[in-house]
Amino acid sequence: MQDLRYIKERQMNTARGEAQFSLYEGTIIFDSQQLTIPVLAAEGVPEILIGLAWLETQRLVVDRKARVLILGED
């Protein structure tokens, strides 16, 4: 993560009920490509969350057996 900028607080539903999330905008460098992604953080939620809206604009391939993750262009 290169940069992280706070945006706002947001109430969201989770599997455990409603939770208060902090929304940030993060800048990452992935395979020499700079990308801006939404980042959500909440007390008691240890997982990293990448927004579905952002993933819908990116190519994502995960092959766990081969230990390969591809994110980006073809």
N, CA, C and O atoms as a printed pandas DataFrame, in Angstrom:
     atom_number atom_name residue_name chain_id  residue_number  x_coord  y_coord  z_coord
0              1         N          MET        A               1    0.856   -1.162    0.000
1              2        CA          MET        A               1    0.000    0.000    0.000
2              3         C          MET        A               1    0.901    1.222    0.000
3              4         O          MET        A               1    1.681    1.421    0.931
4              5         N          GLN        A               2    0.799    2.038   -1.033
5              6        CA          GLN        A               2    1.591    3.256   -1.159
6              7         C          GLN        A               2    1.020    4.407   -0.341
7              8         O          GLN        A               2    1.762    5.122    0.332
8              9         N          ASP        A               3   -0.279    4.583   -0.397
9             10        CA          ASP        A               3   -0.917    5.750    0.201
10            11         C          ASP        A               3   -2.312    5.347    0.664
11            12         O          ASP        A               3   -2.961    4.509    0.038
12            13         N          LEU        A               4   -2.768    5.942    1.753
13            14        CA          LEU        A               4   -4.096    5.645    2.268
14            15         C          LEU        A               4   -4.726    6.946    2.734
15            16         O          LEU        A               4   -4.181    7.635    3.596
16            17         N          ARG        A               5   -5.892    7.285    2.153
17            18        CA          ARG        A               5   -6.566    8.548    2.463
18            19         C          ARG        A               5   -7.962    8.252    2.997
19            20         O          ARG        A               5   -8.737    7.531    2.367
20            21         N          TYR        A               6   -8.283    8.823    4.181
21            22        CA          TYR        A               6   -9.594    8.633    4.805
22            23         C          TYR        A               6  -10.671    9.342    3.985
23            24         O          TYR        A               6  -10.473   10.473    3.540
24            25         N          ILE        A               7  -11.818    8.673    3.786
25            26        CA          ILE        A               7  -12.942    9.250    3.043
26            27         C          ILE        A               7  -14.105    9.575    3.992
27            28         O          ILE        A               7  -14.473   10.741    4.134
28            29         N          LYS        A               8  -14.692    8.545    4.650
29            30        CA          LYS        A               8  -15.843    8.775    5.535
30            31         C          LYS        A               8  -16.158    7.514    6.329
31            32         O          LYS        A               8  -15.590    6.450    6.081
32            33         N          GLU        A               9  -17.072    7.648    7.287
33            34        CA          GLU        A               9  -17.622    6.514    8.034
34            35         C          GLU        A               9  -18.853    6.016    7.287
35            36         O          GLU        A               9  -19.555    6.785    6.630
36            37         N          ARG        A              10  -19.102    4.700    7.403
37            38        CA          ARG        A              10  -20.224    4.123    6.672
38            39         C          ARG        A              10  -20.791    2.929    7.447
39            40         O          ARG        A              10  -20.039    2.044    7.855
40            41         N          GLN        A              11  -22.100    2.901    7.648
41            42        CA          GLN        A              11  -22.782    1.781    8.299
42            43         C          GLN        A              11  -23.044    0.720    7.235
43            44         O          GLN        A              11  -23.601    1.022    6.180
44            45         N          MET        A              12  -22.639   -0.540    7.514
45            46        CA          MET        A              12  -22.812   -1.609    6.534
46            47         C          MET        A              12  -23.281   -2.884    7.225
47            48         O          MET        A              12  -23.044   -3.083    8.416
48            49         N          ASN        A              13  -23.953   -3.746    6.456
49            50        CA          ASN        A              13  -24.377   -5.049    6.955
50            51         C          ASN        A              13  -23.253   -6.060    6.768
51            52         O          ASN        A              13  -22.580   -6.073    5.737
52            53         N          THR        A              14  -23.059   -6.905    7.773
53            54        CA          THR        A              14  -22.101   -8.002    7.687
54            55         C          THR        A              14  -22.826   -9.287    8.066
55            56         O          THR        A              14  -24.007   -9.254    8.410
56            57         N          ALA        A              15  -22.132  -10.408    8.007
57            58        CA          ALA        A              15  -22.726  -11.684    8.414
58            59         C          ALA        A              15  -23.092  -11.673    9.895
59            60         O          ALA        A              15  -23.956  -12.435   10.328
60            61         N          ARG        A              16  -22.436  -10.806   10.675
61            62        CA          ARG        A              16  -22.695  -10.710   12.116
62            63         C          ARG        A              16  -23.630   -9.562   12.471
63            64         O          ARG        A              16  -23.796   -9.254   13.652
64            65         N          GLY        A              17  -24.237   -8.930   11.495
65            66        CA          GLY        A              17  -25.117   -7.785   11.748
66            67         C          GLY        A              17  -24.504   -6.498   11.232
67            68         O          GLY        A              17  -23.558   -6.530   10.445
68            69         N          GLU        A              18  -25.036   -5.362   11.671
69            70        CA          GLU        A              18  -24.528   -4.069   11.208
70            71         C          GLU        A              18  -23.218   -3.726   11.902
71            72         O          GLU        A              18  -22.994   -4.089   13.056
72            73         N          ALA        A              19  -22.349   -3.012   11.168
73            74        CA          ALA        A              19  -21.072   -2.569   11.726
74            75         C          ALA        A              19  -20.726   -1.212   11.137
75            76         O          ALA        A              19  -21.121   -0.887   10.017
76            77         N          GLN        A              20  -19.989   -0.431   11.897
77            78        CA          GLN        A              20  -19.513    0.880   11.454
78            79         C          GLN        A              20  -18.148    0.689   10.789
79            80         O          GLN        A              20  -17.209    0.212   11.426
80            81         N          PHE        A              21  -18.036    1.058    9.516
81            82        CA          PHE        A              21  -16.792    0.919    8.770
82            83         C          PHE        A              21  -16.206    2.287    8.462
83            84         O          PHE        A              21  -16.931    3.261    8.260
84            85         N          SER        A              22  -14.895    2.340    8.431
85            86        CA          SER        A              22  -14.183    3.518    7.939
86            87         C          SER        A              22  -13.806    3.228    6.495
87            88         O          SER        A              22  -13.226    2.183    6.201
88            89         N          LEU        A              23  -14.133    4.145    5.595
89            90        CA          LEU        A              23  -13.830    3.988    4.179
90            91         C          LEU        A              23  -12.603    4.820    3.848
91            92         O          LEU        A              23  -12.543    6.010    4.158
92            93         N          TYR        A              24  -11.630    4.183    3.218
93            94        CA          TYR        A              24  -10.395    4.842    2.793
94            95         C          TYR        A              24  -10.212    4.628    1.301
95            96         O          TYR        A              24  -10.819    3.732    0.715
96            97         N          GLU        A              25   -9.380    5.447    0.695
97            98        CA          GLU        A              25   -8.963    5.255   -0.688
98            99         C          GLU        A              25   -7.476    4.941   -0.642
99           100         O          GLU        A              25   -6.679    5.735   -0.142
100          101         N          GLY        A              26   -7.111    3.784   -1.165
101          102        CA          GLY        A              26   -5.718    3.359   -1.116
102          103         C          GLY        A              26   -5.092    3.322   -2.493
103          104         O          GLY        A              26   -5.765    3.072   -3.493
104          105         N          THR        A              27   -3.799    3.575   -2.532
105          106        CA          THR        A              27   -3.040    3.479   -3.773
106          107         C          THR        A              27   -2.046    2.338   -3.626
107          108         O          THR        A              27   -1.245    2.318   -2.691
108          109         N          ILE        A              28   -2.101    1.382   -4.559
109          110        CA          ILE        A              28   -1.175    0.259   -4.534
110          111         C          ILE        A              28   -0.431    0.182   -5.858
111          112         O          ILE        A              28   -0.911    0.662   -6.885
112          113         N          ILE        A              29    0.734   -0.422   -5.820
113          114        CA          ILE        A              29    1.484   -0.731   -7.035
114          115         C          ILE        A              29    1.431   -2.246   -7.180
115          116         O          ILE        A              29    1.902   -2.975   -6.307
116          117         N          PHE        A              30    0.864   -2.712   -8.269
117          118        CA          PHE        A              30    0.734   -4.143   -8.515
118          119         C          PHE        A              30    1.275   -4.431   -9.894
119          120         O          PHE        A              30    0.724   -3.963  -10.890
120          121         N          ASP        A              31    2.347   -5.197   -9.964
121          122        CA          ASP        A              31    2.971   -5.548  -11.246
122          123         C          ASP        A              31    3.288   -4.293  -12.055
123          124         O          ASP        A              31    2.976   -4.213  -13.243
124          125         N          SER        A              32    3.911   -3.317  -11.400
125          126        CA          SER        A              32    4.334   -2.036  -11.994
126          127         C          SER        A              32    3.173   -1.143  -12.428
127          128         O          SER        A              32    3.394   -0.146  -13.116
128          129         N          GLN        A              33    1.963   -1.474  -12.048
129          130        CA          GLN        A              33    0.790   -0.676  -12.405
130          131         C          GLN        A              33    0.224   -0.042  -11.137
131          132         O          GLN        A              33   -0.025   -0.740  -10.155
132          133         N          GLN        A              34    0.019    1.281  -11.151
133          134        CA          GLN        A              34   -0.556    1.974   -9.997
134          135         C          GLN        A              34   -2.074    1.905  -10.073
135          136         O          GLN        A              34   -2.675    2.262  -11.086
136          137         N          LEU        A              35   -2.690    1.436   -8.975
137          138        CA          LEU        A              35   -4.137    1.280   -8.915
138          139         C          LEU        A              35   -4.674    1.981   -7.675
139          140         O          LEU        A              35   -4.025    1.986   -6.629
140          141         N          THR        A              36   -5.862    2.575   -7.792
141          142        CA          THR        A              36   -6.546    3.177   -6.653
142          143         C          THR        A              36   -7.711    2.275   -6.291
143          144         O          THR        A              36   -8.548    1.959   -7.138
144          145         N          ILE        A              37   -7.766    1.856   -5.019
145          146        CA          ILE        A              37   -8.791    0.916   -4.583
146          147         C          ILE        A              37   -9.495    1.423   -3.329
147          148         O          ILE        A              37   -8.890    2.139   -2.530
148          149         N          PRO        A              38  -10.782    1.058   -3.142
149          150        CA          PRO        A              38  -11.457    1.363   -1.880
150          151         C          PRO        A              38  -10.989    0.374   -0.813
151          152         O          PRO        A              38  -10.802   -0.810   -1.096
152          153         N          VAL        A              39  -10.803    0.859    0.403
153          154        CA          VAL        A              39  -10.375    0.020    1.526
154          155         C          VAL        A              39  -11.339    0.255    2.682
155          156         O          VAL        A              39  -11.602    1.399    3.050
156          157         N          LEU        A              40  -11.865   -0.822    3.253
157          158        CA          LEU        A              40  -12.785   -0.731    4.388
158          159         C          LEU        A              40  -12.115   -1.301    5.629
159          160         O          LEU        A              40  -11.438   -2.327    5.563
160          161         N          ALA        A              41  -12.309   -0.628    6.762
161          162        CA          ALA        A              41  -11.765   -1.109    8.032
162          163         C          ALA        A              41  -12.835   -0.976    9.104
163          164         O          ALA        A              41  -13.571    0.011    9.145
164          165         N          ALA        A              42  -12.913   -1.986    9.974
165          166        CA          ALA        A              42  -13.876   -1.948   11.080
166          167         C          ALA        A              42  -13.306   -2.703   12.269
167          168         O          ALA        A              42  -12.562   -3.671   12.112
168          169         N          GLU        A              43  -13.662   -2.248   13.443
169          170        CA          GLU        A              43  -13.261   -2.922   14.679
170          171         C          GLU        A              43  -13.811   -4.344   14.669
171          172         O          GLU        A              43  -15.001   -4.545   14.426
172          173         N          GLY        A              44  -12.967   -5.320   14.928
173          174        CA          GLY        A              44  -13.404   -6.710   15.000
174          175         C          GLY        A              44  -13.523   -7.410   13.664
175          176         O          GLY        A              44  -14.002   -8.542   13.615
176          177         N          VAL        A              45  -13.103   -6.776   12.568
177          178        CA          VAL        A              45  -13.123   -7.406   11.243
178          179         C          VAL        A              45  -11.673   -7.477   10.757
179          180         O          VAL        A              45  -11.163   -6.505   10.201
180          181         N          PRO        A              46  -10.998   -8.628   10.962
181          182        CA          PRO        A              46   -9.582   -8.726   10.621
182          183         C          PRO        A              46   -9.304   -8.953    9.132
183          184         O          PRO        A              46   -8.167   -8.789    8.689
184          185         N          GLU        A              47  -10.320   -9.327    8.359
185          186        CA          GLU        A              47  -10.108   -9.646    6.955
186          187         C          GLU        A              47   -9.882   -8.390    6.124
187          188         O          GLU        A              47  -10.372   -7.312    6.461
188          189         N          ILE        A              48   -9.138   -8.541    5.041
189          190        CA          ILE        A              48   -8.961   -7.465    4.071
190          191         C          ILE        A              48  -10.152   -7.517    3.126
191          192         O          ILE        A              48  -10.485   -8.583    2.608
192          193         N          LEU        A              49  -10.797   -6.377    2.895
193          194        CA          LEU        A              49  -11.972   -6.314    2.027
194          195         C          LEU        A              49  -11.647   -5.516    0.777
195          196         O          LEU        A              49  -11.220   -4.365    0.869
196          197         N          ILE        A              50  -11.842   -6.109   -0.376
197          198        CA          ILE        A              50  -11.677   -5.397   -1.644
198          199         C          ILE        A              50  -13.060   -5.307   -2.257
199          200         O          ILE        A              50  -13.721   -6.329   -2.442
200          201         N          GLY        A              51  -13.506   -4.114   -2.572
201          202        CA          GLY        A              51  -14.864   -3.888   -3.041
202          203         C          GLY        A              51  -15.187   -4.595   -4.342
203          204         O          GLY        A              51  -14.379   -4.609   -5.271
204          205         N          LEU        A              52  -16.370   -5.178   -4.403
205          206        CA          LEU        A              52  -16.831   -5.867   -5.599
206          207         C          LEU        A              52  -16.887   -4.924   -6.789
207          208         O          LEU        A              52  -16.543   -5.316   -7.904
208          209         N          ALA        A              53  -17.315   -3.687   -6.568
209          210        CA          ALA        A              53  -17.388   -2.730   -7.684
210          211         C          ALA        A              53  -16.015   -2.544   -8.323
211          212         O          ALA        A              53  -15.910   -2.440   -9.545
212          213         N          TRP        A              54  -14.969   -2.504   -7.512
213          214        CA          TRP        A              54  -13.614   -2.350   -8.052
214          215         C          TRP        A              54  -13.192   -3.610   -8.798
215          216         O          TRP        A              54  -12.592   -3.521   -9.869
216          217         N          LEU        A              55  -13.501   -4.791   -8.242
217          218        CA          LEU        A              55  -13.121   -6.043   -8.899
218          219         C          LEU        A              55  -13.856   -6.250  -10.215
219          220         O          LEU        A              55  -13.343   -6.933  -11.101
220          221         N          GLU        A              56  -15.048   -5.676  -10.364
221          222        CA          GLU        A              56  -15.783   -5.823  -11.617
222          223         C          GLU        A              56  -15.095   -5.120  -12.778
223          224         O          GLU        A              56  -15.405   -5.409  -13.934
224          225         N          THR        A              57  -14.179   -4.214  -12.507
225          226        CA          THR        A              57  -13.465   -3.508  -13.577
226          227         C          THR        A              57  -12.078   -4.089  -13.824
227          228         O          THR        A              57  -11.356   -3.612  -14.699
228          229         N          GLN        A              58  -11.700   -5.107  -13.069
229          230        CA          GLN        A              58  -10.368   -5.699  -13.173
230          231         C          GLN        A              58  -10.464   -7.172  -13.544
231          232         O          GLN        A              58  -11.461   -7.830  -13.247
232          233         N          ARG        A              59   -9.429   -7.683  -14.190
233          234        CA          ARG        A              59   -9.329   -9.117  -14.451
234          235         C          ARG        A              59   -8.702   -9.757  -13.214
235          236         O          ARG        A              59   -7.646   -9.319  -12.758
236          237         N          LEU        A              60   -9.343  -10.787  -12.673
237          238        CA          LEU        A              60   -8.835  -11.484  -11.496
238          239         C          LEU        A              60   -8.834  -12.980  -11.765
239          240         O          LEU        A              60   -9.877  -13.562  -12.065
240          241         N          VAL        A              61   -7.656  -13.609  -11.656
241          242        CA          VAL        A              61   -7.517  -15.050  -11.821
242          243         C          VAL        A              61   -6.791  -15.583  -10.593
243          244         O          VAL        A              61   -5.710  -15.106  -10.246
244          245         N          VAL        A              62   -7.389  -16.578   -9.937
245          246        CA          VAL        A              62   -6.764  -17.200   -8.775
246          247         C          VAL        A              62   -6.676  -18.702   -9.032
247          248         O          VAL        A              62   -7.690  -19.367   -9.241
248          249         N          ASP        A              63   -5.453  -19.224   -9.013
249          250        CA          ASP        A              63   -5.209  -20.661   -9.131
250          251         C          ASP        A              63   -4.430  -21.068   -7.882
251          252         O          ASP        A              63   -3.200  -21.019   -7.862
252          253         N          ARG        A              64   -5.157  -21.466   -6.847
253          254        CA          ARG        A              64   -4.509  -21.770   -5.554
254          255         C          ARG        A              64   -3.556  -22.951   -5.661
255          256         O          ARG        A              64   -2.498  -22.950   -5.032
256          257         N          LYS        A              65   -3.916  -23.959   -6.449
257          258        CA          LYS        A              65   -3.054  -25.132   -6.580
258          259         C          LYS        A              65   -1.699  -24.751   -7.171
259          260         O          LYS        A              65   -0.661  -25.243   -6.727
260          261         N          ALA        A              66   -1.715  -23.880   -8.166
261          262        CA          ALA        A              66   -0.470  -23.431   -8.797
262          263         C          ALA        A              66    0.160  -22.248   -8.063
263          264         O          ALA        A              66    1.248  -21.800   -8.424
264          265         N          ARG        A              67   -0.533  -21.735   -7.019
265          266        CA          ARG        A              67   -0.069  -20.577   -6.250
266          267         C          ARG        A              67    0.119  -19.350   -7.145
267          268         O          ARG        A              67    1.131  -18.653   -7.076
268          269         N          VAL        A              68   -0.905  -19.107   -8.000
269          270        CA          VAL        A              68   -0.864  -17.992   -8.948
270          271         C          VAL        A              68   -2.045  -17.067   -8.694
271          272         O          VAL        A              68   -3.179  -17.517   -8.533
272          273         N          LEU        A              69   -1.765  -15.770   -8.660
273          274        CA          LEU        A              69   -2.800  -14.744   -8.580
274          275         C          LEU        A              69   -2.485  -13.709   -9.653
275          276         O          LEU        A              69   -1.390  -13.149   -9.678
276          277         N          ILE        A              70   -3.437  -13.459  -10.532
277          278        CA          ILE        A              70   -3.269  -12.465  -11.593
278          279         C          ILE        A              70   -4.362  -11.424  -11.421
279          280         O          ILE        A              70   -5.547  -11.756  -11.386
280          281         N          LEU        A              71   -3.967  -10.177  -11.314
281          282        CA          LEU        A              71   -4.910   -9.077  -11.192
282          283         C          LEU        A              71   -4.490   -8.006  -12.173
283          284         O          LEU        A              71   -3.385   -7.470  -12.078
284          285         N          GLY        A              72   -5.363   -7.688  -13.117
285          286        CA          GLY        A              72   -5.031   -6.641  -14.075
286          287         C          GLY        A              72   -5.415   -7.021  -15.482
287          288         O          GLY        A              72   -6.354   -7.780  -15.719
288          289         N          GLU        A              73   -4.661   -6.469  -16.404
289          290        CA          GLU        A              73   -4.969   -6.626  -17.826
290          291         C          GLU        A              73   -4.602   -8.012  -18.329
291          292         O          GLU        A              73   -3.838   -8.736  -17.691
292          293         N          ASP        A              74   -5.167   -8.380  -19.502
293          294        CA          ASP        A              74   -4.882   -9.690  -20.125
294          295         C          ASP        A              74   -3.430   -9.829  -20.478
295          296         O          ASP        A              74   -3.020  -10.862  -21.007
